[in-house]
Amino acid sequence: MKITRLLGNRILLEPLASETVTAGGIAIPERQVQKQPVGFVRMVGTGNGDATLAADMAEMKVGQKVRVNTRMGGVEVSLEGVPHRIHSVMDVECIFEPEVIVGVDHAIPGTDKTVYA
């Protein structure tokens, strides 16, 4: 399946991989692994003209790391074998700042840009 664009106030999120082993080395059964609420934005919708959500849509950019409220659902899709979820921009709880280590070149996820620290 391939998504060409998202409609309305939606984002396509690629969740981070869930931990399958605890810090103590205990394996977590697959059925017990919870959905990861943190992931990278891979696509941003077109917006629907709602003035209250326009500012939130303007802040959403491809490659940003965000946390979403997983209790609100989201539609699970698989793109080229990789699990993704489609969420409303209203499900986003926060946007994380990029982690930059001084003296190391960083590629920005989802783009071809590099940050030189």
Backbone torsions as a table, in degrees:
resi	resn	phi	psi	omega
1	MET	NA	144.5	176.6
2	LYS	-133.5	132.4	178.2
3	ILE	-101.4	124.2	-179.2
4	THR	-87.9	-35.1	176.0
5	ARG	-162.4	156.9	177.4
6	LEU	-102.4	145.4	179.2
7	LEU	-101.2	151.6	175.5
8	GLY	67.1	-152.7	-176.2
9	ASN	-92.8	62.2	-177.6
10	ARG	-119.0	153.1	172.4
11	ILE	-130.3	149.0	174.1
12	LEU	-99.6	122.3	-173.7
13	LEU	-115.6	130.5	172.0
14	GLU	-100.9	105.5	-176.1
15	PRO	-66.2	148.8	172.2
16	LEU	-68.8	153.8	180.0
17	ALA	-65.4	136.6	178.1
18	SER	-77.3	148.8	178.0
19	GLU	-71.6	130.7	178.1
20	THR	-108.6	-4.6	178.0
21	VAL	-134.9	133.2	179.0
22	THR	-74.4	170.5	178.9
23	ALA	-61.8	-27.1	179.2
24	GLY	-85.0	-1.3	177.4
25	GLY	92.3	10.6	179.8
26	ILE	-85.9	128.3	-179.9
27	ALA	-75.9	134.9	178.5
28	ILE	-97.2	126.6	178.4
29	PRO	-59.6	146.7	-175.8
30	GLU	-58.3	-35.8	-178.5
31	ARG	-71.7	-16.9	179.8
32	GLN	-93.7	-11.2	-178.5
33	VAL	-71.2	127.7	-177.9
34	GLN	-86.4	157.3	175.5
35	LYS	-63.1	136.1	-179.6
36	GLN	-79.7	122.6	-178.4
37	PRO	-81.1	-3.5	-177.6
38	VAL	-113.2	138.7	178.8
39	GLY	-166.7	-176.5	-179.0
40	PHE	-105.8	137.5	176.4
41	VAL	-73.4	124.5	-179.8
42	ARG	-107.3	-21.2	179.1
43	MET	-157.9	145.1	-179.8
44	VAL	-119.4	137.7	-179.2
45	GLY	-69.7	175.9	-176.4
46	THR	-82.2	-12.4	-175.5
47	GLY	80.9	160.8	-179.5
48	ASN	-123.7	14.1	177.5
49	GLY	85.7	2.2	178.8
50	ASP	-71.4	118.9	-175.2
51	ALA	-64.3	-31.3	-177.8
52	THR	-71.6	-27.7	-179.5
53	LEU	-99.4	-5.5	-176.6
54	ALA	-61.2	-39.6	179.9
55	ALA	-67.1	-40.2	177.9
56	ASP	-64.9	-40.8	179.0
57	MET	-65.9	-35.2	180.0
58	ALA	-67.0	-29.0	-179.9
59	GLU	-79.4	-22.5	-178.0
60	MET	-75.7	124.7	179.0
61	LYS	-134.4	147.9	178.8
62	VAL	-61.8	134.8	178.5
63	GLY	97.4	-10.7	179.8
64	GLN	-72.9	146.5	175.0
65	LYS	-94.2	124.0	-176.5
66	VAL	-131.3	162.2	173.2
67	ARG	-115.8	132.2	179.5
68	VAL	-117.8	158.5	175.8
69	ASN	-83.9	104.7	-175.9
70	THR	-73.7	-16.7	177.2
71	ARG	-68.6	-20.1	179.4
72	MET	-79.3	-4.0	174.7
73	GLY	99.4	-113.5	-171.1
74	GLY	100.4	147.0	-178.9
75	VAL	-96.9	126.4	-179.9
76	GLU	-86.9	130.0	176.2
77	VAL	-133.6	158.0	177.4
78	SER	-118.9	121.0	179.0
79	LEU	-113.8	113.5	-179.2
80	GLU	54.6	39.4	177.6
81	GLY	82.0	-0.9	-179.5
82	VAL	-103.9	126.0	-179.7
83	PRO	-70.5	135.7	176.2
84	HIS	-134.9	165.7	174.5
85	ARG	-134.2	143.5	174.6
86	ILE	-102.3	122.9	-179.5
87	HIS	-123.9	157.8	169.4
88	SER	-76.2	150.2	177.9
89	VAL	-63.0	-21.6	178.1
90	MET	-70.1	-18.6	178.7
91	ASP	-78.0	-15.7	-176.8
92	VAL	-73.8	124.8	179.8
93	GLU	-93.0	-37.1	179.6
94	CYS	-159.4	160.5	175.7
95	ILE	-115.4	128.3	-179.5
96	PHE	-85.5	145.4	173.4
97	GLU	-73.6	144.7	176.7
98	PRO	-63.9	141.5	177.9
99	GLU	-86.9	118.4	-178.7
100	VAL	-122.6	125.7	176.9
101	ILE	-102.2	125.2	-176.7
102	VAL	-61.4	134.5	177.9
103	GLY	90.2	1.9	-178.5
104	VAL	-124.3	137.1	176.4
105	ASP	-81.3	134.1	-176.8
106	HIS	-121.5	130.9	172.7
107	ALA	-85.4	136.0	178.1
108	ILE	-83.3	121.7	-177.2
109	PRO	-57.9	137.4	176.3
110	GLY	82.9	1.3	179.2
111	THR	-134.7	174.2	175.4
112	ASP	-103.5	19.1	-178.1
113	LYS	-92.3	151.6	177.7
114	THR	-127.2	137.1	177.0
115	VAL	-98.8	127.4	178.0
116	TYR	-102.9	113.2	-176.6
117	ALA	-97.4	NA	NA
